[in-house]
Amino acid sequence: MAPHGPVHGTWEPAPAARWEDAFLAGNGRHGALVLGDPEDDPVIVTHHTLVRPNNPPADTRPPRLAAALPALQDALLAGDPTAAERFTDGRPLRWVRPFHPAFRTRVRRPPGGPALPVRRSVDFTTGVVTCLSGQRRSEVFVSRADDVLVQYVTEPGPAVEIDLDHRLPGVPPDLMTGRGVATARRETVLTLRARYPDSPLGYTGLTLLLTDAGRTTVTASGVRVEGARRLLLLTRVRRHEGELDTAGETDELRALLGDDRATDLAALHARLLARHTAPHGAAYRRVTLDLGADPTERALPGSALLGRPAAGPALLERLFAAGRYHLLSASGSRPPRLTGLWTGDWDTAWSGAHTTNANLNLQTSSAVAADLPEVTEALARLIRDQLPDWRDNAREIFGARGIVAPSHTDGDSGHTYHFSREYPLHLWTAGADWLLKPLLDHEEATGRRNPAVSAALAELALFYEDFLTRTRPDGRIAVVPSYSPENRPRGGSWGAVDATMDIAAARHALRAAADRAPAPDAERLRALADRLPPYRVNDEGALAEWAAPGLGDRYDHRHLSHLYPVWPLDEINPYDTPELAKAAHRALELRGSENDSAHGHLHHGLVAARLRDPARTDDALGRILAGDHFHASLMSAHYPGRDVYNADAAHTLPTLLVEAFVQSTPDRLVLLPAPPARCPHGRLGGVRTRFGARVDLSWSPGEYRAVLRPDRDAVVELIGPAGTASRLVLRAGEERIVGSVGSVGSIGSIGS
């Protein structure tokens, strides 16, 4: 039967032939890639903490360059365009520690049986990945409640062999491993110990296997189970230094089963699943998108939908749902990496890092509006844990108090040590502001300030007070050195003066810190912010990427760092700063797509949506859909043609769809600012605003209806689809409905 509403899951009629096509599950700590092959049933296990040592400790400290900073500033201000290229301690480029998989669990059937049809699926509402083949059924989920990977297999066959296998692509040949097997009645404990070469660090995987009947015997690599009708596997990974108390870890797994381990495995599985689905399902269902897609198209497998990008609404519904599911599943102890929480290869592109100069920022950008505080909490946890290292960056590189965030981090170390002549990422000072922005938005949405966020802002302001000490001839502050990721100006080099993003970040951070500071400190911080240079409009009428005169723009680039004041800051917008908004729109028109990276297209679309340009918003979506950017798993790739497994598109596409229909600030609500032409009607439910109301919006050609449910009093400016403004008074607990007929078709665009 064809579905009559959006499909909250996806399916395929065959096993995954590549790990990139495996269906995904995760709880923000452990991850699982489920390939769905009934003959082998491999499940690749990952964990956020698994990063391989790759550098001597001395090479992972920030460079000690503070003493040379004044000379660099003098040279740049005197007009030496290449001075920053010499601002280094001479080390070669060092990548952060690469993220890698742990191992795969295998439940293998003997070869030679009949080939049976396979149907594999993932249910986004429960996080359960299922594989059906004949009478055999395998279900996998990663418990958000119990932090364990659960696999439940019914009718596995007359005999199966079960083991933990570390031999995944790219595994170091000198990785030291050892296995252990302990059996007792219906219970078996499988262990896999691994230690990195030339390091005391390693990790251990443990699987507690329960059977309902039959005979278990030890094999060379694991166990052979004969005659069982049900199998229950509980798996965890621990990264550690030295020895791990595996007995204690095993006892913790046993404790999850309670005192009735001898009861029916189906009941044990159901209890574990119920504990998981309560928090997972509640989080996933908070926001929904219904574009009124064709029920026949909704019923298609994901790969079939991806092969028909013109299907439009059905594909966007599926990708929106998958993006929310994957983002939630990847966020917990850490926010998502470049690969989310998943990889099946030890040679992960760009180390599978958290890259903070666009990628992580884009991936987490829907957290507030799409009501996923789990994502915001994971980001806050990363910031909290790395603040000591950020202080080291400020002190060692800039000789300053306060904090400076790195462009790349493995999730543990927050030191800046990944940089080179072409990518002088150690010069970039805007990172902390961008990372803190979602936490500030979350505070606005909830109406509650977080003391930890206030403290981090105060430290960031301290950095700017120490760093922003040089002036331009006009008496304005000069941001020097300055860097616009990952571009360089015409007439200059990568390290320059007054990058627009650096100016915007400093101004935003200083003003945000001033809002929380006592009066004398607040006045000082605001005065410093007011002395920062204005943005520059170049000879082509575009917002320049560098405010310093003489630095020309290079337009064909994947990053849009200079449009940071538009998105995510809202400092430049069509309502308060229309002339600067026109200049920003001109900059967007001139921007090329360089290598067609997914994050570049979606970043372009987000800026276009803020500037009320539905055509460009729609074009950004179209390029992603037509560019073959998604695997059958509905996880995305960095480049077209499914080249390089990468979560940017998967996690950012929901943000673009939300922002095309609903935008908010603490005192403004914008409805249908840039609806894509491929979405002529639909319903977006549960969107959270920064003034404390949730919004359900429905629209069709010529009309719209929005239901607002505020949890506190607010007075906001309502901007309708035609760009007209009105005053909206909201009272806590009182539902408010707004809408109109005949307006959606007359949406204005700055570019028109």
JOQUIPE-V679435 format. One record per helix or strand of 2 or more residues. SS is the DSSP state (a for helix, b for strand). FROM is the first residue (numbers start at 1). TO is the last residue. If there is no record, write none. Layout:
BEGIN
ss->SS from->FROM to->TO
ss->SS from->FROM to->TO
END
This chain:
BEGIN
ss->b from->9 to->12
ss->a from->19 to->21
ss->b from->23 to->26
ss->b from->30 to->34
ss->b from->43 to->47
ss->b from->51 to->52
ss->a from->57 to->60
ss->a from->66 to->77
ss->a from->83 to->86
ss->b from->98 to->99
ss->b from->103 to->109
ss->b from->119 to->123
ss->b from->128 to->133
ss->b from->136 to->142
ss->b from->149 to->154
ss->b from->159 to->165
ss->b from->176 to->184
ss->b from->187 to->195
ss->b from->201 to->211
ss->b from->215 to->218
ss->b from->222 to->226
ss->b from->230 to->241
ss->a from->246 to->255
ss->a from->265 to->284
ss->b from->288 to->290
ss->a from->295 to->298
ss->a from->302 to->306
ss->a from->309 to->311
ss->a from->313 to->330
ss->a from->349 to->352
ss->b from->354 to->355
ss->a from->359 to->363
ss->a from->373 to->398
ss->b from->408 to->409
ss->a from->425 to->427
ss->a from->431 to->446
ss->a from->451 to->467
ss->b from->480 to->482
ss->b from->496 to->497
ss->a from->500 to->514
ss->a from->519 to->530
ss->a from->561 to->563
ss->a from->578 to->590
ss->a from->598 to->610
ss->a from->614 to->626
ss->b from->636 to->639
ss->b from->643 to->645
ss->a from->648 to->661
ss->b from->662 to->665
ss->b from->668 to->671
ss->b from->682 to->688
ss->b from->693 to->700
ss->b from->703 to->710
ss->b from->714 to->719
ss->b from->725 to->730
ss->b from->735 to->741
ss->a from->744 to->746
END
